[in-house]
Amino acid sequence: MNIVDAHHHIWRQADLPWLQGPTQPRIFGRYDPIKRDYPVTEYLEDIASCGIVKSVYVQVNWSPERYLDEARWIEDVSRETGWPHAQVGFADLTVDDARPALDALAEFTTMRGIRQQLHWHENPLYRFASGPDVVCDKNLIANVARLADYGWSFDLQVFDDQMDAAGELVDACSNVPFILQHAGMLEDTSDEGRDKWLESLKRLAGRKNVFCKLSGFGTFIHQNSEAHIQWMIDQSVSVFGADRCLFGSNFPIEKIWTSYSELIASFLHATAGLDAADRRAIFHDNACHIYKI
């Protein structure tokens, strides 16, 4: 099967503040094994013989003022190696008018969308945004709506508690495709937590311009669990339909606990019960359509 990896990262340690300084707790546990360069050459070694034919790079939080440096570097890597085939960059969409930043990013031929991480959690280790209501910020809403003028998508990263507010953002930006990161980042795997996540997911999925990225499932359990992947895919596909779900590896984060070949094997086995058209949509067609690759 030809597979598109719709969510991966490459990086240079020197460019990432969060990889520098003393070790600190992270959402994905101890990250010492990836506290180093992860170049495209290593990524290509990781995906060898896994059936990956195209990939999409998603921003990795360089210092915010260096958002153009990150996009330029990815553009150069793509030009030199042919990988990645598209990128999702960063821009601060909470400013009064993000169009100057978006215009600058539009100079890069690989640019397909923006991710500004909006997730906030009561657990300080799981926080990224400055508060839970950033997703409702009036400037953010206005600037996300402007992505339609560029033909770009928005990679939406929120927890289930924020999904209702995210629905308001989506409603206000009906011409923008939204890709829900990591299927909404299920972090409470208790029965109650799963039920709460699923109900929030159902409400958000009522907006037809929201897609679900099947990625990052090891983030909170720190393992490549086929049973967990199976459950997450089953629920996500039942809510969104296969025509609005797409695979992403979240590598090299998941490299902390698994290999790329093991991860792909788990996803392929977990989707074995789907028909061929649905599997092709999840692993290839939807990513190609959304990210225009």
Kinemage of the C-alpha trace (Angstrom):
@kinemage 1
@onewidth
@group {chain A} dominant
@subgroup {mainchain}
@vectorlist {calphas} color= white
{ca met a 1} P 0.000 0.000 0.000
{ca asn a 2} L 1.209 3.522 -0.852
{ca ile a 3} L 1.118 5.591 2.346
{ca val a 4} L 1.363 9.325 2.934
{ca asp a 5} L 2.771 10.376 6.306
{ca ala a 6} L 0.692 13.471 7.030
{ca his a 7} L 2.490 14.435 10.234
{ca his a 8} L 6.188 14.098 10.868
{ca his a 9} L 9.064 16.274 12.001
{ca ile a 10} L 12.717 16.724 11.224
{ca trp a 11} L 14.887 19.065 13.230
{ca arg a 12} L 18.227 20.411 14.290
{ca gln a 13} L 18.700 20.459 18.045
{ca ala a 14} L 20.329 23.886 17.970
{ca asp a 15} L 17.121 25.424 16.600
{ca leu a 16} L 14.751 24.077 19.247
{ca pro a 17} L 14.614 25.760 22.666
{ca trp a 18} L 12.656 22.842 24.127
{ca leu a 19} L 15.497 20.419 23.319
{ca gln a 20} L 18.057 22.540 25.116
{ca gly a 21} L 18.765 23.113 28.780
{ca pro a 22} L 18.201 20.629 31.626
{ca thr a 23} L 15.929 17.654 31.186
{ca gln a 24} L 12.342 18.468 32.116
{ca pro a 25} L 9.100 16.473 32.122
{ca arg a 26} L 7.362 16.465 28.760
{ca ile a 27} L 3.949 15.420 27.516
{ca phe a 28} L 5.610 12.349 25.970
{ca gly a 29} L 7.844 11.441 28.915
{ca arg a 30} L 11.631 11.470 28.964
{ca tyr a 31} L 12.816 12.833 25.653
{ca asp a 32} L 16.574 12.354 26.034
{ca pro a 33} L 16.709 9.808 23.161
{ca ile a 34} L 15.498 12.462 20.693
{ca lys a 35} L 17.413 15.375 22.187
{ca arg a 36} L 19.593 15.546 19.093
{ca asp a 37} L 19.434 16.286 15.391
{ca tyr a 38} L 16.792 14.329 13.479
{ca pro a 39} L 17.631 15.047 9.826
{ca val a 40} L 15.688 13.992 6.765
{ca thr a 41} L 18.332 11.349 6.014
{ca glu a 42} L 17.456 9.542 9.248
{ca tyr a 43} L 13.747 9.940 8.575
{ca leu a 44} L 14.231 8.318 5.159
{ca glu a 45} L 16.110 5.459 6.797
{ca asp a 46} L 13.257 5.041 9.287
{ca ile a 47} L 10.595 4.841 6.578
{ca ala a 48} L 12.547 2.562 4.244
{ca ser a 49} L 10.455 -0.451 3.164
{ca cys a 50} L 7.363 0.951 4.970
{ca gly a 51} L 5.528 1.988 1.824
{ca ile a 52} L 5.733 5.745 2.458
{ca val a 53} L 5.521 7.635 -0.830
{ca lys a 54} L 4.972 11.213 0.387
{ca ser a 55} L 5.151 13.167 3.619
{ca val a 56} L 4.015 16.386 5.270
{ca tyr a 57} L 6.232 18.213 7.750
{ca val a 58} L 4.492 19.938 10.668
{ca gln a 59} L 6.228 22.765 12.522
{ca val a 60} L 8.215 21.909 15.648
{ca asn a 61} L 8.178 25.165 17.618
{ca trp a 62} L 11.360 26.948 16.763
{ca ser a 63} L 11.540 30.248 18.629
{ca pro a 64} L 8.424 32.112 17.406
{ca glu a 65} L 10.391 34.961 15.887
{ca arg a 66} L 12.225 32.434 13.684
{ca tyr a 67} L 9.131 31.036 11.968
{ca leu a 68} L 10.466 32.092 8.563
{ca asp a 69} L 13.827 30.442 9.232
{ca glu a 70} L 12.047 27.156 9.937
{ca ala a 71} L 9.931 27.363 6.792
{ca arg a 72} L 12.935 28.337 4.686
{ca trp a 73} L 14.984 25.433 6.019
{ca ile a 74} L 12.230 22.946 5.216
{ca glu a 75} L 11.858 24.431 1.739
{ca asp a 76} L 15.609 23.985 1.196
{ca val a 77} L 15.546 20.392 2.483
{ca ser a 78} L 12.626 19.600 0.178
{ca arg a 79} L 14.382 21.136 -2.802
{ca glu a 80} L 17.580 19.200 -2.084
{ca thr a 81} L 16.109 15.789 -1.245
{ca gly a 82} L 12.527 15.725 -2.545
{ca trp a 83} L 11.239 15.289 1.035
{ca pro a 84} L 8.995 16.485 2.589
{ca his a 85} L 6.423 17.183 -0.103
{ca ala a 86} L 4.570 19.852 1.878
{ca gln a 87} L 4.856 21.690 5.166
{ca val a 88} L 2.597 23.183 7.807
{ca gly a 89} L 4.279 26.263 9.203
{ca phe a 90} L 3.843 28.500 12.228
{ca ala a 91} L 2.504 32.023 12.489
{ca asp a 92} L 1.221 33.833 15.541
{ca leu a 93} L -2.464 34.184 14.740
{ca thr a 94} L -3.300 36.043 17.952
{ca val a 95} L -1.845 39.325 16.633
{ca asp a 96} L -4.116 42.013 15.235
{ca asp a 97} L -3.345 41.135 11.628
{ca ala a 98} L -1.272 38.076 10.668
{ca arg a 99} L -1.342 38.796 6.939
{ca pro a 100} L 2.236 40.152 6.771
{ca ala a 101} L 3.488 36.861 8.288
{ca leu a 102} L 1.217 34.799 6.056
{ca asp a 103} L 2.343 36.727 2.982
{ca ala a 104} L 5.958 35.986 3.868
{ca leu a 105} L 5.208 32.275 4.336
{ca ala a 106} L 3.361 32.190 1.023
{ca glu a 107} L 6.698 32.658 -0.740
{ca phe a 108} L 7.503 28.998 0.042
{ca thr a 109} L 6.127 26.560 -2.508
{ca thr a 110} L 5.776 23.751 0.048
{ca met a 111} L 3.557 25.765 2.430
{ca arg a 112} L 0.075 24.286 2.842
{ca gly a 113} L -1.191 25.455 6.212
{ca ile a 114} L -0.561 26.753 9.710
{ca arg a 115} L -0.376 25.140 13.111
{ca gln a 116} L -0.476 27.218 16.273
{ca gln a 117} L -0.841 24.857 19.209
{ca leu a 118} L -3.852 25.882 21.289
{ca his a 119} L -4.008 23.008 23.749
{ca trp a 120} L -4.279 23.820 27.448
{ca his a 121} L -4.763 21.434 30.352
{ca glu a 122} L -5.151 21.654 34.109
{ca asn a 123} L -2.016 19.517 34.358
{ca pro a 124} L 0.872 21.982 33.861
{ca leu a 125} L 2.901 19.293 32.065
{ca tyr a 126} L 0.260 19.126 29.353
{ca arg a 127} L -0.089 22.865 28.750
{ca phe a 128} L 1.081 24.755 25.720
{ca ala a 129} L -1.257 27.703 25.182
{ca ser a 130} L -1.336 30.586 27.657
{ca gly a 131} L -4.888 29.704 28.712
{ca pro a 132} L -7.850 27.482 27.864
{ca asp a 133} L -9.708 30.184 25.941
{ca val a 134} L -7.079 31.134 23.359
{ca val a 135} L -9.104 29.118 20.852
{ca cys a 136} L -11.843 31.787 21.229
{ca asp a 137} L -9.516 34.771 20.816
{ca lys a 138} L -11.090 37.252 18.391
{ca asn a 139} L -7.802 37.933 16.641
{ca leu a 140} L -7.166 34.221 16.247
{ca ile a 141} L -10.594 33.693 14.703
{ca ala a 142} L -10.108 36.564 12.253
{ca asn a 143} L -6.650 35.371 11.227
{ca val a 144} L -7.624 31.713 10.867
{ca ala a 145} L -10.464 32.834 8.584
{ca arg a 146} L -7.855 34.597 6.425
{ca leu a 147} L -6.159 31.267 5.689
{ca ala a 148} L -8.898 30.680 3.113
{ca asp a 149} L -7.414 33.504 1.030
{ca tyr a 150} L -4.201 31.481 0.762
{ca gly a 151} L -5.903 28.151 0.158
{ca trp a 152} L -4.421 26.849 3.416
{ca ser a 153} L -5.666 24.597 6.200
{ca phe a 154} L -5.338 24.951 9.975
{ca asp a 155} L -3.942 22.109 12.067
{ca leu a 156} L -6.087 22.312 15.208
{ca gln a 157} L -4.517 21.022 18.428
{ca val a 158} L -6.822 21.003 21.461
{ca phe a 159} L -7.928 18.718 24.272
{ca asp a 160} L -11.505 17.487 24.563
{ca asp a 161} L -12.413 20.190 27.106
{ca gln a 162} L -11.679 22.765 24.404
{ca met a 163} L -13.527 21.098 21.528
{ca asp a 164} L -16.807 22.964 22.004
{ca ala a 165} L -14.964 26.278 21.855
{ca ala a 166} L -13.019 24.959 18.874
{ca gly a 167} L -16.353 24.284 17.207
{ca glu a 168} L -17.116 28.002 17.426
{ca leu a 169} L -13.774 28.727 15.745
{ca val a 170} L -14.585 26.253 12.981
{ca asp a 171} L -18.062 27.739 12.493
{ca ala a 172} L -16.551 31.204 12.082
{ca cys a 173} L -14.071 29.924 9.484
{ca ser a 174} L -16.262 27.732 7.323
{ca asn a 175} L -14.020 28.078 4.243
{ca val a 176} L -10.937 26.730 6.034
{ca pro a 177} L -10.211 22.994 6.352
{ca phe a 178} L -9.332 22.068 9.957
{ca ile a 179} L -7.230 18.989 10.740
{ca leu a 180} L -7.724 17.835 14.329
{ca gln a 181} L -4.296 16.863 15.614
{ca his a 182} L -3.828 13.427 17.149
{ca ala a 183} L -7.592 12.774 17.063
{ca gly a 184} L -8.121 15.260 19.870
{ca met a 185} L -5.323 14.105 22.165
{ca leu a 186} L -7.056 11.570 24.408
{ca glu a 187} L -5.086 11.767 27.656
{ca asp a 188} L -7.515 10.243 30.176
{ca thr a 189} L -7.797 6.589 29.157
{ca ser a 190} L -10.213 5.644 31.937
{ca asp a 191} L -13.697 4.613 30.832
{ca glu a 192} L -15.032 7.981 31.943
{ca gly a 193} L -12.245 9.820 30.151
{ca arg a 194} L -12.806 7.882 26.921
{ca asp a 195} L -16.541 8.582 27.028
{ca lys a 196} L -15.957 12.298 27.594
{ca trp a 197} L -13.465 12.486 24.713
{ca leu a 198} L -15.784 10.592 22.377
{ca glu a 199} L -18.781 12.822 23.080
{ca ser a 200} L -16.671 15.933 22.495
{ca leu a 201} L -15.332 14.408 19.288
{ca lys a 202} L -18.850 13.734 18.021
{ca arg a 203} L -19.902 17.336 18.546
{ca leu a 204} L -16.848 18.706 16.741
{ca ala a 205} L -17.194 16.203 13.893
{ca gly a 206} L -20.591 17.686 13.036
{ca arg a 207} L -18.650 20.392 11.198
{ca lys a 208} L -17.895 18.954 7.771
{ca asn a 209} L -14.724 21.018 7.274
{ca val a 210} L -13.020 19.210 10.191
{ca phe a 211} L -10.760 16.239 9.463
{ca cys a 212} L -9.208 13.864 11.989
{ca lys a 213} L -5.503 13.060 11.997
{ca leu a 214} L -4.817 9.554 13.271
{ca ser a 215} L -1.474 10.259 14.891
{ca gly a 216} L 0.276 10.616 18.220
{ca phe a 217} L -1.610 7.747 19.851
{ca gly a 218} L 1.399 6.817 21.973
{ca thr a 219} L 1.764 10.322 23.394
{ca phe a 220} L 0.134 9.695 26.780
{ca ile a 221} L 0.650 5.943 27.153
{ca his a 222} L 4.292 5.963 25.966
{ca gln a 223} L 4.057 2.745 24.004
{ca asn a 224} L 3.047 1.376 20.629
{ca ser a 225} L -0.133 -0.391 21.752
{ca glu a 226} L -1.986 -2.028 18.884
{ca ala a 227} L -5.085 -2.414 21.066
{ca his a 228} L -5.093 1.321 21.831
{ca ile a 229} L -4.470 2.221 18.189
{ca gln a 230} L -7.275 -0.120 17.139
{ca trp a 231} L -9.717 1.506 19.565
{ca met a 232} L -8.728 5.044 18.595
{ca ile a 233} L -9.072 4.329 14.890
{ca asp a 234} L -12.378 2.510 15.330
{ca gln a 235} L -13.876 5.411 17.276
{ca ser a 236} L -12.452 8.125 15.027
{ca val a 237} L -13.618 6.453 11.831
{ca ser a 238} L -17.059 5.777 13.304
{ca val a 239} L -17.404 9.482 14.109
{ca phe a 240} L -15.756 11.144 11.102
{ca gly a 241} L -15.965 8.441 8.459
{ca ala a 242} L -12.944 7.153 6.582
{ca asp a 243} L -13.242 10.028 4.095
{ca arg a 244} L -12.266 12.504 6.846
{ca cys a 245} L -9.459 10.582 8.588
{ca leu a 246} L -5.777 10.535 7.691
{ca phe a 247} L -2.657 8.839 9.013
{ca gly a 248} L 0.335 10.624 10.527
{ca ser a 249} L 3.368 9.124 12.243
{ca asn a 250} L 4.343 11.929 14.654
{ca phe a 251} L 7.931 10.787 14.175
{ca pro a 252} L 10.446 11.055 15.751
{ca ile a 253} L 8.424 11.598 18.949
{ca glu a 254} L 7.114 8.032 18.816
{ca lys a 255} L 10.655 6.851 18.181
{ca ile a 256} L 11.097 7.098 21.945
{ca trp a 257} L 9.103 3.869 22.339
{ca thr a 258} L 8.854 2.217 18.924
{ca ser a 259} L 10.252 1.974 15.405
{ca tyr a 260} L 8.586 3.303 12.289
{ca ser a 261} L 8.089 -0.181 10.863
{ca glu a 262} L 6.442 -1.355 14.097
{ca leu a 263} L 4.193 1.704 14.153
{ca ile a 264} L 3.070 1.192 10.553
{ca ala a 265} L 2.494 -2.500 11.199
{ca ser a 266} L 0.210 -1.656 14.129
{ca phe a 267} L -1.799 0.821 12.072
{ca leu a 268} L -2.138 -1.546 9.133
{ca his a 269} L -3.246 -4.395 11.358
{ca ala a 270} L -5.684 -2.134 13.209
{ca thr a 271} L -7.324 -1.125 9.912
{ca ala a 272} L -7.342 -4.607 8.363
{ca gly a 273} L -11.091 -4.868 8.857
{ca leu a 274} L -11.815 -1.815 6.692
{ca asp a 275} L -12.432 -2.174 2.987
{ca ala a 276} L -9.693 -1.290 0.509
{ca ala a 277} L -11.199 2.079 -0.447
{ca asp a 278} L -11.422 3.229 3.177
{ca arg a 279} L -7.863 2.164 3.908
{ca arg a 280} L -6.604 3.965 0.808
{ca ala a 281} L -8.475 7.090 1.896
{ca ile a 282} L -6.949 7.016 5.384
{ca phe a 283} L -3.404 6.188 4.358
{ca his a 284} L -3.132 8.055 1.059
{ca asp a 285} L -5.963 9.898 -0.648
{ca asn a 286} L -7.190 12.204 2.120
{ca ala a 287} L -3.732 13.557 2.940
{ca cys a 288} L -3.005 14.104 -0.750
{ca his a 289} L -6.256 16.046 -1.121
{ca ile a 290} L -6.038 18.129 2.055
{ca tyr a 291} L -2.378 19.040 1.709
{ca lys a 292} L -2.442 19.246 -2.119
{ca ile a 293} L 0.430 16.854 -2.756
